[in-house]
């Protein structure tokens, strides 16, 4: 602790700064500390609630999987007739996918694969793609309280990797994903096309 106090003094000599105490929120992530049990939680519940409200999904029925098996997303679902194209111009597809990406990158490894799939169609999404995006929002509605929880005495590093077999119907490529955990908490994750 003394090293931290000394560092703060050195920084204060060089920069104009104030010590506001322990951080409670950073970049839309809520930081919760349980000092008695030596736990720290990172949550985006407030951010996810704002996203759901912004895109009129706050009262949607929640689902239990990030992306259901019945979604077979391909470029063939992209609009072909003018009526479909006009409908999709009114849909905030890119904004929603961008919001999902932010949640995924910060605290939600559970949606990485689903967000990776829907982001492939950003340049020309169709109604089927939009339905998949709304499904992910419905999943987040039921799981907005999920958080990353760091702490405890177990500090084992574990890694998991898997891939599907030609899950990208259009390009014939597989998706690879990995998760690394320390003490059971996810610290690094990815899902991307090979």
NORGI-V986630 format. One record per helix or strand of 3 or more residues. SS is the DSSP state (h for helix, s for strand). FROM is the first residue (numbers start at 0). TO is the last residue. If there is no record, write none. Layout:
ss & from & to
SS & FROM & TO
SS & FROM & TO
This chain:
ss & from & to
h & 1 & 13
s & 28 & 33
s & 38 & 42
h & 44 & 53
h & 74 & 76
h & 81 & 88
h & 92 & 105
h & 108 & 118
h & 126 & 142
s & 146 & 150
s & 156 & 162
s & 174 & 181
s & 184 & 192
